[in-house]
Amino acid sequence: MAIVTIARQYGAGAKVVGQMVAKRLGYQLIDKAMLDQVARKADVSVKQVEDIEKMSGDRLLAFLSEAFSTSPIIRHLPGISTEFDEQKYVLFLKRAIAEIGVRGKAVIIGRGGQFVLKDHPGAVRVYIVAAEEDRITSLMNLSKIDRSKAEAVARREEKKRLAFLEKFGSGPSDNLLLYHLVINTSLVDYDLATDLICSLVSAKEKL
């Protein structure tokens, strides 16, 4: 049973492509839905989990410790103590993604899916990139912000994304050997990108 993971550079269009792939295949799109699953396991609101992903360093650790330390769900999960930290948040993501992988028929955008499902026989792992200029332009158009702000956002979010993925301890996310397909959306439009991904999924499902 196939499943798609989409890693990306920030602003390269992965969300749009992921939505198009999920719609064409009839797969579940795991974006905020992933946050829902993590939130249910951790007994916190989706908004709190979204906030967690925007934090880093000491502030993140302090929030997690306060938010999760008294949760009965955490106390009864094997190997998880009452002191919750960033690595244990990543553990939640790993467990949730692994469960989705068993079920299949999903498109997972980000969240380290390429690492968690690197040995999944039905996984199609995709990396979406784009030239910095195109990523900045995309952010300007989508978020209705000026160039200087778009540049700052793109660089900040890309740095945070890479720092978060380091927590998975599986090496750099730009290791091209992790992926079945690398798509440069500066050269390949979203429709063609969707065609390519869906063709790979179709081939996987026939194996």
C-alpha positions as CSV (number, residue, x, y, z in Angstrom):
1,M,0.0,0.0,0.0
2,A,1.6,3.3,-1.1
3,I,2.2,6.4,0.9
4,V,3.8,9.7,-0.2
5,T,6.1,11.8,1.9
6,I,7.0,15.3,0.6
7,A,10.0,17.1,2.0
8,R,10.6,20.6,0.8
9,Q,12.4,23.8,0.9
10,Y,10.3,26.5,2.5
11,G,8.3,28.3,-0.2
12,A,8.9,25.7,-2.9
13,G,5.2,24.9,-3.3
14,A,5.0,21.5,-1.5
15,K,1.7,22.3,0.1
16,V,0.0,23.0,-3.2
17,V,1.6,20.0,-4.9
18,G,0.7,17.8,-1.9
19,Q,-2.9,18.9,-2.1
20,M,-3.1,18.2,-5.8
21,V,-1.5,14.7,-5.4
22,A,-3.8,13.8,-2.5
23,K,-6.9,15.0,-4.5
24,R,-5.9,13.0,-7.6
25,L,-5.1,9.8,-5.8
26,G,-7.9,10.1,-3.3
27,Y,-5.4,9.9,-0.5
28,Q,-5.6,11.6,2.9
29,L,-3.5,14.8,3.1
30,I,-1.5,14.8,6.4
31,D,-0.8,18.4,7.3
32,K,-3.0,19.8,10.0
33,A,-4.5,16.3,10.2
34,M,-1.1,15.2,11.5
35,L,-1.3,17.9,14.2
36,D,-4.7,16.5,15.1
37,Q,-3.3,13.0,15.6
38,V,-0.3,14.2,17.6
39,A,-2.6,16.5,19.7
40,R,-4.9,13.6,20.6
41,K,-2.0,11.4,21.7
42,A,-0.5,14.2,23.8
43,D,-3.9,15.4,25.1
44,V,-3.4,19.0,24.0
45,S,-5.1,21.3,21.6
46,V,-4.1,21.5,17.9
47,K,-3.3,25.1,18.4
48,Q,-0.8,24.2,21.2
49,V,0.9,21.7,18.9
50,E,1.1,24.3,16.1
51,D,2.7,26.7,18.6
52,I,5.2,24.0,19.6
53,E,6.5,23.8,16.0
54,K,7.1,27.6,16.0
55,M,9.2,27.4,19.1
56,S,12.9,26.4,19.5
57,G,15.5,26.0,22.2
58,D,14.7,26.7,25.9
59,R,11.3,28.2,25.2
60,L,10.2,25.0,23.5
61,L,11.6,22.8,26.2
62,A,9.9,24.8,28.9
63,F,6.5,24.8,27.1
64,L,6.7,21.0,26.5
65,S,7.6,20.3,30.1
66,E,4.7,22.3,31.4
67,A,2.2,21.1,28.8
68,F,2.9,17.4,28.8
69,S,4.4,16.5,32.2
70,T,1.2,15.7,33.9
71,S,-0.6,14.0,31.0
72,P,-1.8,10.5,31.9
73,I,-1.3,9.5,28.2
74,I,2.4,10.3,28.5
75,R,2.8,8.6,31.8
76,H,1.5,5.3,30.3
77,L,3.5,5.4,27.1
78,P,6.4,2.9,27.3
79,G,9.8,4.7,27.6
80,I,8.3,8.1,28.2
81,S,8.7,9.7,31.6
82,T,6.7,12.6,33.1
83,E,9.4,15.0,31.9
84,F,8.5,15.8,28.3
85,D,11.1,17.4,26.0
86,E,11.6,18.2,22.4
87,Q,12.9,14.7,21.6
88,K,9.8,13.1,23.0
89,Y,7.7,15.4,20.9
90,V,9.6,14.0,17.9
91,L,8.9,10.5,19.2
92,F,5.2,11.3,19.1
93,L,5.6,12.4,15.4
94,K,7.5,9.2,14.6
95,R,4.8,7.0,16.1
96,A,2.0,8.9,14.4
97,I,3.7,8.8,11.0
98,A,4.5,5.1,11.5
99,E,0.9,4.4,12.2
100,I,-0.2,6.3,9.1
101,G,2.4,4.3,7.1
102,V,0.8,1.1,8.1
103,R,-2.6,2.3,6.9
104,G,-1.1,3.9,3.7
105,K,-3.0,6.0,1.2
106,A,-1.8,9.3,2.6
107,V,0.3,12.3,1.5
108,I,2.5,13.5,4.4
109,I,3.9,17.0,4.0
110,G,7.1,17.6,6.0
111,R,7.2,16.4,9.7
112,G,10.2,14.2,9.0
113,G,8.2,11.6,7.1
114,Q,11.1,10.9,4.7
115,F,13.1,9.7,7.7
116,V,10.4,7.7,9.5
117,L,9.3,5.9,6.4
118,K,12.7,5.5,4.7
119,D,12.4,1.7,4.9
120,H,8.6,1.5,4.1
121,P,8.2,-0.6,1.0
122,G,5.3,1.4,-0.3
123,A,6.7,4.8,0.4
124,V,7.3,7.3,-2.4
125,R,9.6,9.9,-0.9
126,V,9.7,13.3,-2.8
127,Y,11.8,16.4,-2.2
128,I,10.5,19.6,-3.6
129,V,13.0,22.5,-4.1
130,A,13.1,25.8,-5.9
131,A,15.5,28.7,-6.6
132,E,15.6,31.1,-3.7
133,E,14.3,33.9,-5.9
134,D,11.3,31.9,-6.9
135,R,10.6,30.8,-3.3
136,I,10.7,34.5,-2.2
137,T,8.4,35.5,-5.0
138,S,6.0,32.8,-4.1
139,L,5.9,33.9,-0.5
140,M,5.3,37.5,-1.6
141,N,2.3,36.5,-3.7
142,L,0.8,34.0,-1.3
143,S,1.3,36.0,1.9
144,K,0.9,39.5,0.4
145,I,4.1,40.8,1.9
146,D,7.0,42.9,0.5
147,R,10.3,41.5,-0.6
148,S,12.3,42.3,2.4
149,K,9.8,40.5,4.7
150,A,9.5,37.6,2.4
151,E,13.3,37.2,2.3
152,A,13.5,37.3,6.1
153,V,10.6,34.8,6.5
154,A,12.0,32.4,3.9
155,R,15.5,32.3,5.5
156,R,14.1,32.1,9.1
157,E,11.7,29.3,8.3
158,E,14.2,27.3,6.3
159,K,16.7,27.5,9.2
160,K,14.0,26.4,11.7
161,R,12.9,23.6,9.4
162,L,16.4,22.2,9.1
163,A,17.0,22.5,12.8
164,F,13.9,20.6,13.6
165,L,14.7,17.8,11.2
166,E,18.1,17.3,12.9
167,K,16.1,16.1,15.9
168,F,15.3,12.9,14.0
169,G,19.0,11.9,14.0
170,S,18.8,10.5,10.5
171,G,21.3,12.8,8.7
172,P,20.7,15.8,6.5
173,S,17.3,16.2,4.9
174,D,18.9,17.3,1.7
175,N,20.6,13.9,1.2
176,L,19.3,13.1,-2.2
177,L,19.7,9.4,-1.7
178,L,16.7,9.5,0.6
179,Y,14.3,10.3,-2.2
180,H,12.7,8.6,-5.2
181,L,12.1,11.9,-6.8
182,V,13.5,15.4,-6.5
183,I,11.4,18.1,-8.2
184,N,12.6,21.7,-8.9
185,T,9.4,23.8,-9.1
186,S,11.5,26.6,-10.7
187,L,11.7,24.3,-13.7
188,V,8.7,22.0,-13.3
189,D,5.2,23.4,-12.9
190,Y,2.8,22.0,-10.3
191,D,0.7,20.0,-12.7
192,L,3.7,18.2,-14.1
193,A,5.1,17.7,-10.6
194,T,1.7,16.1,-9.6
195,D,1.9,13.8,-12.7
196,L,5.4,12.6,-11.8
197,I,4.5,11.8,-8.2
198,C,1.3,10.0,-9.1
199,S,3.1,8.0,-11.8
200,L,5.5,6.8,-9.1
201,V,2.7,5.9,-6.8
202,S,0.9,4.0,-9.5
203,A,4.1,2.0,-10.1
204,K,4.5,1.3,-6.4
205,E,0.9,0.0,-6.1
206,K,1.5,-2.5,-8.9
207,L,4.5,-4.1,-7.2
